């Protein structure tokens, strides 16, 4: 219980929520659904807190709708943007939202078709469909795909460990999805209906990189971002482990040599994050806003050089560089954490912790 209550897993932003921009929704508002994270105890306690914070950041009801986390326990298990990708010609236009699920919440067990054997899928089809309905997404603006059981059993617990997309590009492993050809064809046709004439799927074959390799080096647990300008060029931001992994490095070299929008690969050292279960994809959640909407969000959370300095100073004051089991005895560490959060509230002008603390 202590381990669950003191987990730092809430840092994984990709698991915080699923977001649909106003250009996709029926009422023209930005819709956000905090992930319920019901699969694991230490994650499930985050949902209420996430909803509270999001409602403070996106507080203009005419422009934003922050839903409650989905109810329903295991049948509606939702892990947020880690299993959600939005495709479009550009981030300003209407797009197609891609929901990937690992199981049906109404399956009776491992005897069902496509069930994984070693691990259970964390995202359910029913949760993904409920979010799409609540967000007011049109049927022709969504695609649901099932993660392959082989990927799940190889330790690929979220789609962001086996695929990454940006605008009209999807980089994926050939064993990422069940019926990949059908999934890609549906994405292509629905994007074409949205005015996106060119959908570019980039497949990594299992002979190039096994599922186990992908889970080890986190090649797909990356960020694919648009570079400045109107050229359509993109950069792939990957863990530095991929630079040292021979097969992953060959895949990246091939992608750079081929004609596709990926013009640059940036390696970053996130080994500490990797050891704690996350890589660059833990920032995969994206909130596409118009200029008007961006001007309405809570200004205290918008990064500026001044805010960066204050946050860095806060980290230096409050983060321990060592922790021993003896430090867990008594309430000293707990009080340190609460005091740090109270200070952070002042910096961000945001109510972070419950008042009863």
DOROVO-786370 format. One record per residue: residue in three letters; x, y, z of N, C-alpha, C, O in turn. Coordinates in steps of 0.02 Angstrom, whole numbers, plus 50000, padded with zeros to 5 digits. Atoms other than C-alpha are relative to their C-alpha. Example, Ala and Ser with C-alpha at 12.3 -4.5 7.8 and 13.67 -1.06 7.14 Angstrom:
BEGIN
ALA500454994150000506154977550390500455006050000500975005950033
SER499584994149997506844994750357499615005550037499865011050045
***
This chain:
BEGIN
UNK500414994050000500005000050000500435006350000500275011249967
UNK499544994349999501445011850038500295001249931500335006949908
UNK499714999450068502225008249869499495003049952499675007349912
UNK500514997450045500575011749780499875007450014499805011449968
UNK500184993149981500225027749877500565004949984500435010949977
UNK499434995550011501965034749846500304999349930500845001849916
UNK499755001050068502155029749663500075006749964499675011349974
UNK499894994050041502845042949544499724999149930499905002849884
UNK500245001750067501885035449397499595005649968499505005649907
UNK500414994550029500825051149375500425004549954500145008749919
UNK499584996150046502325058649284499894997949927500065001749882
UNK500085002350069501855048249131499395003549969498835001149975
UNK500534995850025500845061549043499554996449949498964997949945
UNK500405003450051500275049948904499414996350031498914995049997
UNK500545003649967499195040849031499525004650036499065002250069
UNK500424995449962498375056649098499295000549971498815000750009
UNK500654998750030496955058548973500014998549925500534997249896
UNK500085000150073496285057048796499695006749980499215008950011
UNK500224993350019496025073548705499805000249926500154997749883
UNK500244998950068494995077748550499965007549988499635011050026
UNK500024992850013495255095048472499315002149974498914997949952
UNK500664997450019493785106248430499834998849927499254998649909
UNK500145001250071493985103048243499724993149987499464991949932
UNK500265006850009493475084848270499334998950033498974994250014
UNK500575001549957492035086348394499365003249974499375008249939
UNK500654997750025490175088748362499825006950025499505010849989
UNK500194993649971489985103848478500545005449992500455010950017
UNK499484995050012491595112548424500405002050061500715007250062
UNK499594998849941492385111448596500564994950004500524989649973
UNK499475004849986493995103148651499754995450056499534997750108
UNK500245004849950493535087148745500604996250030501054994049994
UNK499475003549965494655079148876499684994950048499234996650086
UNK500225005249954494345062648968500594997450039501024994050011
UNK499465002849960495515058649113499974992449999499434989550004
UNK499975007350001496085040449106499834997350069500074999950120
UNK500165002949934495345029549243500544995450027500594994550088
UNK499415004049979496885018149247499824994550050500184993450098
UNK500255004849951495885004549333500394993550003500294989550049
UNK499655006450003497064990449285500464999050060500544993450083
UNK499515000649946498324994249423499835004650058499625010350047
UNK500174996049941498055000449601500365006650002500055011850013
UNK499624993849992499455013149601499855005149947499985011049956
UNK500204995350052498815020749439499285002550011499135008349996
UNK500714998349995496955020749480499885005950047499385009450040
UNK500114994549953497185033249622500175006849969500065012050000
UNK499824993850033497785046349496499405003549968499415009649960
UNK500524997450044496145048749402499655006150028499555011049993
UNK500364994349970495245060249523500435006350001500205011849986
UNK499544994349997496765071349545500105003049930500105009149922
UNK499914997550068497045072549357499405004049977499475009349946
UNK500614996450019495235077749330499985006850033499795011850001
UNK500004993649965495395091349462500475005049967500305010849957
UNK499504995550031496955098549382499795002249931499845008149914
UNK500214998250067496285097849205499435005050001499405009449958
UNK500564995349997494705106949257500225007150020499895012050004
UNK499734993349985495755121149326500365002949940500335009049928
UNK499624997650058496835122249170499525001949942499625006949909
UNK500474999050055495375120949046499325001850029498864997850029
UNK500584998149960494065130649141499475003949963498965005749993
UNK500494996250039493135139849001499494995249969499644991949920
UNK500475005350022491545129348977499765000849929499534995949899
UNK500224999150069491115137048809500504997149950500334996149892
UNK499475002450045492745130348738500294993250019500574989849976
UNK499705006249976493255115348844499484995950038499064998650074
UNK500415004649962492365100048912500464994750030500744990549994
UNK499615005149965493285089749043499524994950029499154996550077
UNK500455005249977492345073549068500254996750064500844997350081
UNK499785004349945492365062549221500374994049971500244992149914
UNK499715006450023493475047149207499454994949990498944995150025
UNK500505005150013492515032349138499904995650062500384993850094
UNK500125004949947491665021449269500044993049971500184992149912
UNK500095006750027491495002649254500564995250012500534989549987
UNK499475004849983493104995049320500344997149940500505000649892
UNK499605003450050493974982149213499695000349930500045000649880
UNK500345000150065492654982249075500115006449960500085006449899
UNK499894993650033492995000649037500695002850018500775008850029
UNK499324998049983494855001049076500275004749946500275003049887
UNK499774994950047495605016648997500695002550023500785004450080
UNK499324998049984497455021048989500225006349964500815007949962
UNK499854993450026497335037648899500355000249933500284995649892
UNK499704998750065498365044548756500544995149980500774995249923
UNK499525005250017499595030148764499724995249947500104991749914
UNK500335004350049498325021048654499585004049951499105001549922
UNK500394995550043497695035848552500485004249958500955007149983
UNK499614995950046498435044348399499525003649954499025000849932
UNK500434996150046497675058148293500385001449936500945003949938
UNK499704998850066498045059148107499625005649964499015006149970
UNK500304994650038497735074247996500515002549950501105000849954
UNK499534997050046498495083947853500465004850037501055005450022
UNK499614995849955499055096447984499605000650065499024998650067
UNK500324999949934498645099748166499415004850003499025004650051
UNK500544995149998497435113848122499354997349971498814999649990
UNK500595002450033496245103948014499674994250036499944991650085
UNK500355005849970494975090348056500394993749983500734993349932
UNK499595006050009495725073148075499624993750015499014993750023
UNK500275006649984495455054848109500354997750064500964997750069
UNK499735002149936495675048448286500054992450003499564988849989
UNK499825007150004496485031348302500054997350071500494999150109
UNK500035003049934496035021148456500244992849995499984988849956
UNK499745006849999497035005348492499834996850067499944999850120
UNK500205003349939496394992748618500324993150003500494990249952
UNK499685006549991497094976748691499524994350011499704988550002
UNK500495005349987495504967348734499305003149999499215009150001
UNK500684997949989493634968048741499844999350074500024994250104
UNK500165000449929493004971848915499484994850016499394993050075
UNK500535005049989491604959148891500224993049981499814988449980
UNK499755006750015492714944548842499984995750063500054998250119
UNK500055004549942492544929248952500664997550024500704994450078
UNK499355002549977494394925448961500464998449944500345000549887
UNK499475001250049495914919048870499774995449944500134994749894
UNK500255004250054494844907048767499735004049941499615001349887
UNK500274995950053494194921748666500525000949943501125000749956
UNK499534998950055494944924648492500445006150012500215011150040
UNK499524994549997496484935848488500215001850072500515007150082
UNK499814998449932496724935048677500754998850010501034994049984
UNK499305001149981498484937148745500024994850055499534993850091
UNK499945005549952499134923148854500395001950062500244999650117
UNK499554998549945500484930548962499775006250040499775006150102
UNK500234994049968499824948048998499315001749974499104999549920
UNK500674997850021498114956048989500065006949969500445011249992
UNK500024993350030497764970748874499715005050049499245003550085
UNK500224995149950497544986648974499445004549975499055007050016
UNK500524995650028496424996648856499454995649971499604990849935
UNK500545003950028494704989948814499665003649942499665009849939
UNK500374997250056493704992448655499415004250025499275009549999
UNK500584996449974492204997748758500195006950027499815011750019
UNK499774993549975493215011648842500145004849942499945010649944
UNK499844995850058493855018148675499375002449966499325008249946
UNK500634998050032492105018148601499635005150043499335009850016
UNK500344995449955491395026948754500305007049995499945012049995
UNK499664993550005492695040848741499825003349934499675009349932
UNK500184997250065492345043148555499285002750001499165008149973
UNK500694997649996490475044648591499965006350043499655011250023
UNK500044994249954490705056548738500325006249969500095011849982
UNK499664994350032491865067548634499625002549938499825007549908
UNK500394997850058490565068748496500364999049934500305003149889
UNK499655001550062491665060848363499554996449951499184991849971
UNK500405003450051490845055648200500314993249984500924992349990
UNK499755006850015490975037348150500545000149947501034996349951
UNK499514999750053491925042047993500645003650020501115004149981
UNK499404996549975493185051548099500394996050051500834998650084
UNK499645004249952493755036848206500174993349968499824990949923
UNK499815006850019494645020248179500204996450064500614999050103
UNK499825004149943494755006548310500414994149975500234990849926
UNK499575005650020496154993748298500204996050062500294998850116
UNK499815004249944496594979048406500754998549999501034996749947
UNK499295001649993498354976748469500094992549995499674988650018
UNK499895007250008499094959848425500174996950067500524999950107
UNK499835003449937499184947248568500744998650006501004998450061
UNK499275001349998500994943548519500365006150029500845005450067
UNK499684993949974501444961748554499885000750075500345002450112
UNK500154999449928500554961848722500414995250041500694996950093
UNK499635005049962501384945748776500755001249999501124998450039
UNK499284998150002503084952948726500145005950046500715008250050
UNK499904994449953502814966748855499805006749973499955011950003
UNK500234993750030502044979748740499315001550030498804999750001
UNK500634999149963500714985448864499595005849974498995006149987
UNK500354994450031500275001648771500205000549927500754998449908
UNK499844999250071500195005648587500595004649989500945004049939
UNK499454995350010501455019648612500684996650009501204999950002
UNK499375003849998502775006148640500144996549934500694993949924
UNK499925003850062502504998848466499805004149938499855001649882
UNK500184995750056501905013448357500025007350020499925009050079
UNK500004992749988502055032348341499765003549937499965001749882
UNK500274996550058501115044348228500025007550010500045010050066
UNK500034992749999501105062748183499735002349932499985000349880
UNK500334997550060500005071848057499824994149955499384990249973
UNK500205005450046499935059747908500484994149999500484990249952
UNK499495005249998501345048047961499864995150057499694997150113
UNK500035005149948501235031548056500614995549994500714992149943
UNK499445004649996502825022448106499804994450047499634995650105
UNK500275005549961502365005148168500394993549986500714992849935
UNK499725006750009502984987348193499494995649965498894996349977
UNK500475004050039502234974548076499554995650043499024993450021
UNK500415004149955501584964648227499625004350051499395001750102
UNK500344995549953500794979848311499264998650005498984998750060
UNK500725000450003499004976748256499764993449969500124990349930
UNK500345005550035497834962748209499715002949934499435008449934
UNK500274997950066497344963948023500275006849980499895011449965
UNK499694993550014498594977947989499795002949933499675008949928
UNK500184997450066498154979247804499325003350000499225008649971
UNK500674997149996496324982347843500005006550039499675011350022
UNK499954994049959496764994847978500285005949960500025011449961
UNK499684994750039497905004647862499545002549944499515008449930
UNK500464998050054496635004447720499445004450026499255009349993
UNK500534996049971495285011347834500265006950020499925012050010
UNK499704993549983496435024947900500105004249937499955010249937
UNK499864996350063496915029747722499355002849971499335008649951
UNK500634997750030495115030847661499685005550042499405010250014
UNK500324995049958494495040747810500405006550003500125011950010
UNK499594994050005495955052747802499885003549934499865009749931
UNK500144997050065495615055347617499355004050002499305009349971
UNK500644996549994493825060147661500075006450040499655010950036
UNK499864994049961494575073047780500465004849963500695009849992
UNK499574995650039495605080747642500734998550003501145002449978
UNK499305002049995497215071647682500144994949945499984989049953
UNK499935004350059497705064447513500564995050005500584990149967
UNK499425004449995499315056147569500094997550071500285001450115
UNK499875003249936499405044047715500624995749991500664991649946
UNK499355003350008501165037347742500144995250059500384997450111
UNK499825004949948501315021247845500724997549989500904995649933
UNK499315002350003503115016447883500064993850044500014994350106
UNK500015006449964503264998147932500714997650016501154997949973
UNK499385003349980504684990148029499864992550004499444990450044
UNK500125007250003504774971547989500304996450061500794998750090
UNK499765003849942505004958548125500704997249988501074996050035
UNK499325002350015506574952548034500515005450016501095004050030
UNK499564994549984507314969748062500055001150076500595002350102
UNK500034998649928506764971748243499454995750030498874996350010
UNK500505004349969505884958948350499585004050049499765009650069
UNK500414996849948504494963248471500395001050064500335006150098
UNK499594999549939505694959648612500515005749995500635009350043
UNK499544994450012506954971648535499645006750011499915011250044
UNK500384993749995505624985148523499855001750073499905007650092
UNK500144998849929505134983048706500625001650040500595004950091
UNK499374998849964506964983348758500305006849986500515010350032
UNK499664993850018507624998348662499535005949994499755011749991
UNK500504994750003505995008348652500055004249937499985010349940
UNK499974996350063506215013048469499355003849986499365009649965
UNK500644996850015504355016648451499755004350057499295008450048
UNK500184996049942504215024148625500355006849993500775008750034
UNK499644994150022504745040348543499515005649985498905004849993
UNK500414994450022504105057148484500145001449927500725002249907
UNK499954998050069503775060948302499705007049994499105007850004
UNK500224993149997503665079848284500125003549934500605002049898
UNK499934996050060503425092148142500535005350010500555008650062
UNK499494994849997504905103448106499715006749975499225006749937
UNK500264993550021504635122248082499975000849925500394998249888
UNK500074999050072504035127847912499434995949972499104992250009
UNK500565003450033502785121047787500244994249956499884992249910
UNK499715005250044503905107447712499734993150014499804988649972
UNK500235006749981503105092847803500554995750030500434989850045
UNK499445003749971504805087647872499884998650074499565002650109
UNK500105002049930504845078548039500654997650030501114995649996
UNK499445002849962506065073548174499744994550045499194995150073
UNK500165005449954506025057348271500465000550060501075000150054
UNK499624999249938506565059548451499984993350037499444991250059
UNK499985006849973507135042748522500494999650058500945003750064
UNK499525001049945508025036248678500694998449972500764995249920
UNK499315001350022509915035648663500164992649998500644990649965
UNK499905007350003509795016848693499954997549929500284992649911
UNK500085002150069509245015448511500645001149959500774997549911
UNK499384998750035510895022848454500504994550011500924993149968
UNK499535005249982511825008948541499744992949986500114988049994
UNK500315006550015510624994948492500104998749925499805002349885
UNK499825000850071511304987948326499404999649953499395002949901
UNK500565000850045509644982648251499565006349997499335008249944
UNK500394993849999508714998248306500365005449960500035009249924
UNK499624994950037510115009148235499954998849925499915003549886
UNK500075001450072509995000248067499315002149974499255004749919
UNK500674997850020508115003448062499995007649992499715010149943
UNK500004992750003508395021948097500405002449940500205007149906
UNK499604998150059509755023047965499614998949935499655002949889
UNK500415001450059508575015047839499475005349991499365007849935
UNK500524994950004507185027347879500285006649976499965010149936
UNK499694993850022508365041947856500224999749926500215004849892
UNK499775000750069509005035047690499434999949950499515001949893
UNK500585000550045507275032047617499665006849992499785011550031
UNK500384993950011506145045447547499364999850041498894996250025
UNK500584999349957504925049647685500095006450041500625009450039
UNK499954993649965504555064647798500505000350057500675005750081
UNK499534999949943505775059247935500695002049974501034998149941
UNK499374997350024507295070047901500545000150054501135001350040
UNK499524999349946508125069648071499824995150056499234993950070
UNK500095004149940508365057848219500405003250055501015004350049
UNK499664997149941508775065448388500014994850055499494992250075
UNK499935004749944509445054148525500055003850065500435008650071
UNK499974996849934509125059148705500114994750053499854989150048
UNK499855004649946509755051048864499445000250051499385005050090
UNK500555000549951508235045548965500074993450038499574990150054
UNK499905006549968509025030549050499664999550067499394994250084
UNK500335000449935508355035049221499254998949991498944995050027
UNK500715000950015506615036449148499874992949974499384989849993
UNK500075006850027506855020049052500004994950056499604990250056
UNK499965004849945507335010949212499375000250043499214995450078
UNK500614999449961505745017449292499384998749958498824999849981
UNK500565002350040504665011349149499755004749948499195003749922
UNK500264995350049504525025949029500545003149957501125003549977
UNK499554996550046505315034748881499675006349973499215008850005
UNK500294993950028504915049648769499254999749988498915004849992
UNK500725000650015503185042848729499575001650061498975002450054
UNK500394998249941502665046648907499775007249998499405009450042
UNK500264993450014502385064148839499565000049938499445005249908
UNK500355000850064501355057448694499345003949997499115005649943
UNK500634996250000499755066448748500115006849968500575010549986
UNK499954993650034499475081448634499325003650004498805000549997
UNK500614996049996498215095548652500045005149944500385010249950
UNK500004995450058497905103948483499485005550013498895004050021
UNK500434994449984497175121248513500045005449946500565006249913
UNK499984994150041496685136148408500335005650041500445004950101
UNK499694994449963497495152748452499535002750054499755004450109
UNK500494997749950495895158048541499994995350059499994997650117
UNK500025004849945495835141948642500635000250042500614999750103
UNK499374999749963497665143248687500025006050047500325005750100
UNK500024994149957497335160548756499544999350059499555003550104
UNK500485000849946495995153748871500224994950053499904994450106
UNK499785004849949496975140148962500345003750057500565009450049
UNK499704997049941497665143649135500735001949986501144997649971
UNK499344997550020499205154449106500564997550044501154997550024
UNK499485002249953500125147649258500374993849979500914992450005
UNK499675006250021500545131449168500335000649932500594995749906
UNK499684998950065501185139149006500745001450012500925006150048
UNK499284999449987503075137049001500285006449971500165008149913
UNK499624994050020504115152948993500694999350030500794995250076
UNK499335000349969505965155849031499975001450075500334998250114
UNK500054998449929505475163549198499714994250039499964992650093
UNK500305005849966504365148849245500494994350003500544990850054
UNK499505005350001505735136649193500515001050056500704996350090
UNK499514998649947506955145249312499704998650068500044995750111
UNK500315001249934505715144549456499914992650013500004990250069
UNK500095007249992505355126149425500664996550013500694992050055
UNK499345003049988507195121749415500245001450072500534997050104
UNK499804998349932507515130849579499594995950050499844993750102
UNK500435004049956506035121649657500254992850003500274989750057
UNK499725006750001506765104949602500634999650042500714995050082
UNK499385000049961508465109349675499875000250075500234997150114
UNK500154999449928507665113849842499674993850028499774992150086
UNK500445005149972506495099149857500154992849981499924988250016
UNK499875006950021507145083849764500604997250037501145000150037
UNK499445003549968508205071849865500424996649945500164994549894
UNK499585003850046509695064149777500134993050025500494989149993
UNK499935006749973509615048649887499424998650047499145003150078
UNK500555002049957508285038849980500154993050027500334988549988
UNK499875006549969508495024450102499364997450032498895001250044
UNK500605002749966507215012550180499865003450067499285004150086
UNK500114996749936507495021350346499625006649993499285008850039
UNK500354993650011506835037450269499254999149996498885004050001
UNK500715001250005505145029150250499664999350067499044999150071
UNK500275000649933504915027550438499835007050026500235011750020
UNK500214993449976503945041950517499695004149944499605001749888
UNK500374995950048503115056350431500435005549968500175009949935
UNK499564994750027504645066850382499965000649925499885006149898
UNK500004999950073504675061850199499325002249974499275006049925
UNK500684998250021502785063550184499905007650006499635010849961
UNK500074992849990502845081250256500415003949949500205009149925
UNK499584996950051504265085650138499625000549934499615005749901
UNK500365000250063503225080449990499415004849999499305008349950
UNK500584995549997501675089950046500235007349997499925011349962
UNK499754993150001502675105750079500255002049930500165007649909
UNK499764998650068503485104249907499415001449954499455005949912
UNK500584998950042501775102849825499655006750016499405010049970
UNK500294993549983501125117949921500405005649968500115010549944
UNK499584995050033502605127849855499875000049924499865005249893
UNK500135000650071502255121249680499335003349981499265006449929
UNK500654996850011500445126949694500085007649991499775010649948
UNK499904992850003501055144649723500355001949934500185007049904
UNK499634998550062502255143949574499534999749940499565004049896
UNK500445001150058500915137449453499325003550008498935003649961
UNK500664997149986499445146649534499464994849986498984996149949
UNK500425005750015498575129849535499914996050064500384995050101
UNK500135004149941497745119549670500154992749983499794989649944
UNK499775006650018498655103049664499784994750050499524989450030
UNK500165005149951498365093949827499335001550033499105007250033
UNK500654999249967496745091049921500075004450062500585003950097
UNK499974995249944496365104350052500044996350067500314999050115
UNK499995003549936496135091050187500694997850020500804996050078
UNK499325001449981497995087650180500265005450048500835005150070
***
